[in-house]
Amino acid sequence: MNAPDAASGGIVHEATQSASSITELLDVMWEYARNSTAEATVPGSASQLRLMYVVDRQDGIRMRTVCQQLASAPPTVTRMCDRLQAIGFLERMASPDSGREVALRLTAAGKRHLQRIREQRDSMLHRAINNMPPSERRALAKGLAGLTAQLDATDEEDQRPCGHSVG
């Protein structure tokens, strides 16, 4: 990894502030996308949506692993799973590795719900990025690729599962 030098401190601070601001803006946009889908009347919180993203990336993931990835207590994750199962988005089964552990899988309805949210989100991003000059789009793509690589490396070093997926 590259060690930052003192001269780059200002640009690092500026980039950090920009990334933080865009994260907050994207959170608001994702919530808008989640609430503006055809299933906007479907109950569900942002926390439940994060749980669905984790399960979608690892079909059959153990509940214990979900708790670790979300940094949430087992009773909290269990309640979220109860709600998602009640609306037909999640199913539980015995873990193939250990019958005592619970594994999670999204149902077809859960996958469709996530797909609609992702399509809405992607459409919003596409419109914004399409309005940028080509040189800014290239710089954005390069910068985001570098940020993603660093975040993934940080997660590996810290032994924290990121569950990151691009594409």
KAZIDA-V133268 format. One record per residue. N is the residue number from 1. RES is the residue in three letters. PHI is phi in whole degrees, 0 to 359 (none if undefined). NEAR is the number of other C-alpha atoms within 12 Angstrom. D_LAST is the distance of its C-alpha to the last C-alpha in Angstrom with 1 decimal. Layout:
# KAZIDA-V133268
N|RES|PHI|NEAR|D_LAST, N|RES|PHI|NEAR|D_LAST
This chain:
# KAZIDA-V133268
1|MET|none|10|24.7, 2|ASN|279|6|26.4, 3|ALA|276|9|29.2, 4|PRO|289|12|29.4, 5|ASP|259|10|32.7, 6|ALA|298|10|35.0, 7|ALA|293|10|34.5, 8|SER|273|13|30.8, 9|GLY|305|13|31.4, 10|GLY|295|13|31.5, 11|ILE|290|15|28.2, 12|VAL|296|17|26.6, 13|HIS|298|15|28.2, 14|GLU|298|13|27.1, 15|ALA|294|18|23.5, 16|THR|298|15|23.6, 17|GLN|296|14|25.2, 18|SER|296|15|22.7, 19|ALA|296|20|19.7, 20|SER|296|14|21.8, 21|SER|297|14|22.7, 22|ILE|293|17|19.2, 23|THR|298|14|18.2, 24|GLU|296|14|21.2, 25|LEU|297|16|20.6, 26|LEU|295|20|17.0, 27|ASP|303|17|18.6, 28|VAL|295|17|21.1, 29|MET|297|23|18.7, 30|TRP|294|30|16.7, 31|GLU|296|24|20.1, 32|TYR|300|19|21.1, 33|ALA|298|29|18.2, 34|ARG|297|33|19.0, 35|ASN|276|25|22.6, 36|SER|255|21|22.4, 37|THR|285|22|20.8, 38|ALA|300|17|23.3, 39|GLU|258|20|23.7, 40|ALA|300|18|24.5, 41|THR|280|13|27.7, 42|VAL|290|22|26.0, 43|PRO|294|21|26.9, 44|GLY|165|30|24.3, 45|SER|258|21|23.9, 46|ALA|298|20|21.1, 47|SER|296|24|21.9, 48|GLN|294|32|21.5, 49|LEU|295|35|18.1, 50|ARG|299|31|17.0, 51|LEU|299|42|18.7, 52|MET|297|43|16.9, 53|TYR|298|33|13.4, 54|VAL|297|35|14.9, 55|VAL|293|38|16.4, 56|ASP|297|30|13.5, 57|ARG|287|25|11.7, 58|GLN|223|24|15.1, 59|ASP|303|25|17.1, 60|GLY|84|28|20.7, 61|ILE|297|33|20.3, 62|ARG|284|31|23.8, 63|MET|303|39|25.0, 64|ARG|300|25|26.2, 65|THR|292|29|22.8, 66|VAL|299|40|21.4, 67|CYS|303|30|24.4, 68|GLN|295|22|23.7, 69|GLN|293|29|20.1, 70|LEU|269|27|21.2, 71|ALA|53|21|24.4, 72|SER|236|21|26.4, 73|ALA|288|17|29.6, 74|PRO|308|20|29.8, 75|PRO|298|15|31.9, 76|THR|294|21|29.4, 77|VAL|294|33|26.5, 78|THR|300|26|29.0, 79|ARG|296|21|29.9, 80|MET|298|33|26.3, 81|CYS|296|37|25.9, 82|ASP|304|21|29.3, 83|ARG|293|24|28.2, 84|LEU|293|34|24.9, 85|GLN|291|26|26.9, 86|ALA|297|19|29.6, 87|ILE|266|22|27.4, 88|GLY|85|23|25.9, 89|PHE|261|33|22.3, 90|LEU|218|37|22.8, 91|GLU|231|34|25.0, 92|ARG|248|28|26.7, 93|MET|209|24|28.1, 94|ALA|292|18|30.0, 95|SER|294|21|27.9, 96|PRO|296|15|28.4, 97|ASP|280|13|29.3, 98|SER|208|12|31.8, 99|GLY|298|12|33.4, 100|ARG|277|13|34.1, 101|GLU|262|18|30.5, 102|VAL|259|26|28.3, 103|ALA|251|29|24.9, 104|LEU|238|39|22.5, 105|ARG|212|34|20.4, 106|LEU|284|34|19.1, 107|THR|279|25|21.2, 108|ALA|300|15|20.1, 109|ALA|295|22|21.2, 110|GLY|296|32|19.0, 111|LYS|294|26|15.9, 112|ARG|297|21|17.0, 113|HIS|299|35|17.7, 114|LEU|298|37|14.2, 115|GLN|298|24|12.8, 116|ARG|296|23|15.4, 117|ILE|296|30|14.7, 118|ARG|296|26|11.0, 119|GLU|297|20|12.3, 120|GLN|297|24|15.1, 121|ARG|298|26|13.1, 122|ASP|298|22|10.8, 123|SER|296|17|14.2, 124|MET|297|22|15.8, 125|LEU|294|21|13.5, 126|HIS|301|15|13.6, 127|ARG|300|12|17.4, 128|ALA|294|17|17.8, 129|ILE|291|19|15.9, 130|ASN|297|17|17.6, 131|ASN|278|13|20.9, 132|MET|277|16|20.5, 133|PRO|298|12|22.4, 134|PRO|307|12|20.4, 135|SER|295|13|21.5, 136|GLU|290|16|20.2, 137|ARG|298|18|16.7, 138|ARG|297|15|16.8, 139|ALA|297|15|18.2, 140|LEU|297|21|15.6, 141|ALA|300|16|12.7, 142|LYS|294|14|14.9, 143|GLY|296|17|16.0, 144|LEU|293|20|12.7, 145|ALA|297|17|11.7, 146|GLY|294|15|15.2, 147|LEU|296|18|15.2, 148|THR|300|21|12.2, 149|ALA|299|19|14.1, 150|GLN|292|18|17.3, 151|LEU|295|21|16.2, 152|ASP|297|22|14.9, 153|ALA|294|18|18.3, 154|THR|298|17|20.2, 155|ASP|297|17|19.0, 156|GLU|293|15|20.0, 157|GLU|295|13|23.3, 158|ASP|276|11|24.1, 159|GLN|61|13|23.3, 160|ARG|258|20|21.3, 161|PRO|287|24|18.3, 162|CYS|274|29|15.3, 163|GLY|67|27|13.0, 164|HIS|287|24|10.1, 165|SER|215|16|6.6, 166|VAL|251|11|3.8, 167|GLY|110|7|0.0
